[in-house]
Amino acid sequence: MLTASGFSQGLYLSYGAFCKKLEEKTISDLGKLISIQDEGDRYEAVFTDPSGRMLMLKLSKGEVFQAFERTGERYSLEGFEAIFVGNKLMSMLLIYLPEPDATVVLSSNVSMQKSLLEKLALDSGITALKPDATDWPAMIPLSQRLDGRVLRIVTKPSTTEGYRFEVVVDFWCDENLIASIDRLKTSFTDRNDFIEMDDMLLISKGESIGQITYCSSTSSKMTFGYYIR
């Protein structure tokens, strides 16, 4: 059985891009960078300054507001959804970035004003980072590509017998994506579980591609795999 394997687990923004941004001199207000780690579904960086204050800056996959909505203040910050949590011992600011589908979490081991955390988070440049490049490989002709809002495209050698490459594409679900599935089913051979094209197969990681007729919501995501002979 063919499966569109394992590319939806990590963030849609590379660890290298995260590190590069945090190593720029423009973020020196956060303090001295003492560690950066890739935890798989999140990236973490820790800063400290001479006063002993420590700041942790995390980029977590998806929207992680649920655990903080009861104790925090939810509001809009520069067009982003945000939550501020603060007490006498610590402060935390969460900012959801819809384009890379990730949440910036900036937390301090001391109480800090919301306005200062906001400035530090925005000035860091993390909120302006974009998802990794989403260029289609030339081996998939324009007529055989799905349309819509792409989150990520990954090409790798195939481990499935009879196929040379696998191209896995993550999409936000919208009307353009659904329409393009219908177009490909009509233009090529619809096998219900997959679409058979000239020299490749297209499958869905979720339900059979022939059964996809709508989006459960505009914030849902779908993963597809092209298997190229």
C-alpha positions in Angstrom: 0.0 0.0 0.0 1.3 3.4 -0.9 1.3 6.1 1.9 2.3 9.7 1.8 4.7 9.3 4.7 5.9 11.4 7.5 6.3 15.0 6.4 3.5 16.6 8.4 5.0 16.0 11.8 7.6 18.8 11.9 7.2 22.6 11.5 6.6 24.1 8.1 9.6 26.5 8.8 13.1 25.0 8.8 15.2 24.9 11.9 18.0 26.5 9.9 15.8 29.6 9.2 14.9 29.8 12.9 18.6 29.6 14.0 19.7 32.2 11.4 17.1 34.7 12.5 18.0 34.3 16.2 21.7 34.7 15.5 21.2 38.2 14.0 22.5 41.1 16.0 19.2 42.9 15.7 17.7 40.6 18.4 20.3 41.5 21.0 17.6 43.0 23.2 16.6 39.5 24.2 20.0 39.0 25.8 22.8 36.6 25.2 21.8 33.5 23.2 22.9 30.5 25.3 21.2 27.6 23.6 19.0 26.6 20.5 17.4 23.2 20.2 15.2 21.3 17.7 12.6 19.3 19.6 10.8 18.0 16.5 7.4 19.7 16.9 9.0 22.9 18.3 12.2 24.9 18.3 13.5 26.4 21.5 16.0 29.2 22.2 17.1 30.5 25.6 18.6 33.9 26.3 20.0 35.5 29.4 21.2 39.0 30.5 23.5 40.3 33.3 20.5 40.8 35.7 19.8 37.1 35.7 16.6 37.3 33.6 16.1 34.4 31.3 13.9 34.4 28.2 12.8 31.3 26.4 11.6 31.8 22.8 9.8 28.8 21.3 8.2 28.2 17.9 5.6 25.4 18.3 3.7 23.6 15.6 0.0 24.7 15.2 -2.0 26.9 17.5 -1.3 26.0 21.2 -3.6 28.5 22.9 -6.0 26.0 24.6 -4.0 25.4 27.7 -3.7 29.2 28.4 -7.1 30.6 27.5 -8.5 30.4 31.1 -5.6 32.2 32.8 -4.5 34.5 30.0 -5.8 37.5 28.1 -6.7 36.8 24.4 -6.4 39.8 22.0 -5.2 40.9 18.6 -1.6 42.0 18.2 -0.5 43.6 14.9 -3.1 41.5 13.1 -2.1 38.2 14.9 -4.1 36.3 17.5 -2.3 36.5 20.8 -2.5 35.5 24.5 -0.7 37.2 27.4 -0.2 35.3 30.7 1.4 37.1 33.6 1.8 36.9 37.4 4.4 38.0 40.0 6.7 35.1 39.1 6.7 34.9 35.3 5.2 36.3 32.1 4.4 34.7 28.8 3.2 35.9 25.4 1.8 33.6 22.7 1.4 34.7 19.1 -0.2 32.5 16.4 1.3 32.8 12.9 -1.3 31.4 10.4 0.9 31.3 7.3 3.5 28.8 8.7 0.8 27.4 11.1 3.0 27.9 14.2 2.8 29.7 17.6 5.6 31.9 18.9 5.9 31.6 22.7 8.1 34.1 24.5 8.3 33.5 28.3 10.3 35.1 31.1 11.4 33.8 34.5 10.5 37.2 36.0 7.4 39.3 35.8 7.5 41.6 32.7 5.1 44.1 31.2 3.0 42.9 28.3 4.1 45.8 26.1 7.8 44.9 26.6 7.3 41.2 25.7 5.3 42.3 22.7 8.2 44.5 21.5 10.8 41.8 22.1 8.7 39.2 20.2 8.0 41.5 17.2 11.5 42.9 17.1 13.0 39.4 17.0 11.7 39.0 13.5 10.3 35.5 14.2 6.7 36.6 13.4 7.8 37.7 9.9 9.3 34.4 9.0 7.6 32.5 6.1 7.3 28.8 5.4 10.0 27.0 3.6 10.2 27.3 -0.2 7.2 25.7 -1.9 8.5 25.3 -5.5 7.1 22.4 -7.4 9.7 20.0 -8.9 9.9 20.1 -12.7 9.2 16.3 -12.8 5.5 17.2 -12.0 4.0 19.0 -15.1 1.7 22.0 -14.4 -1.3 20.0 -15.8 -0.7 17.3 -13.1 -0.3 19.6 -10.1 -2.9 20.3 -7.4 -3.9 23.9 -6.8 -4.3 25.8 -3.6 -2.4 27.1 -0.6 0.7 25.0 -0.3 2.4 24.6 3.1 5.3 22.4 2.1 6.6 20.4 -0.8 9.2 17.7 -0.1 10.9 15.5 -2.8 12.8 12.3 -1.9 14.0 9.1 -3.4 11.2 6.5 -3.2 11.4 3.4 -1.1 8.4 1.9 -2.9 9.3 -0.7 -5.6 8.6 0.5 -9.1 8.9 4.2 -8.2 11.9 6.5 -8.4 10.7 9.5 -6.4 8.1 10.6 -4.0 6.8 14.2 -3.8 4.8 14.9 -0.7 2.7 18.1 -0.6 0.9 19.6 2.4 -2.0 22.0 1.7 -4.4 24.2 3.6 -7.8 22.9 2.4 -9.9 25.3 0.3 -12.2 25.4 -2.7 -9.3 25.6 -5.2 -7.8 22.4 -3.8 -11.1 20.5 -4.0 -11.7 21.8 -7.6 -8.2 20.7 -8.7 -8.8 17.2 -7.3 -12.0 17.1 -9.4 -10.0 18.3 -12.4 -7.4 15.6 -12.1 -10.0 12.9 -11.6 -11.6 14.0 -14.8 -8.5 14.5 -16.8 -6.8 11.3 -15.8 -7.8 7.8 -14.5 -9.7 7.9 -11.2 -9.1 4.7 -9.3 -11.0 6.0 -6.2 -8.0 5.2 -3.9 -5.7 7.1 -6.1 -5.4 9.0 -9.4 -3.4 7.3 -12.1 -1.5 9.7 -14.5 0.9 9.1 -17.3 4.0 8.2 -15.3 2.9 8.8 -11.7 0.2 8.1 -9.1 -1.4 10.7 -6.8 -2.7 9.5 -3.4 -4.1 11.2 -0.3 -2.6 10.5 3.2 -6.1 10.6 4.7 -9.2 9.2 3.1 -9.2 7.9 -0.5 -8.6 10.7 -2.9 -11.8 9.7 -4.8 -13.9 10.4 -1.7 -12.6 13.9 -1.0 -15.5 16.3 -2.0 -15.2 19.1 0.6 -13.1 20.7 3.3 -14.1 20.2 6.9 -12.9 23.7 7.6 -10.7 26.4 6.1 -8.1 25.7 8.8 -7.8 22.0 8.0 -4.8 20.5 6.3 -4.4 17.7 3.8 -1.3 15.8 2.6 -0.9 14.2 -0.8 1.8 12.0 -2.3 3.0 11.8 -5.9 4.7 8.6 -6.7 6.8 9.0 -9.8 8.0 6.0 -11.9 
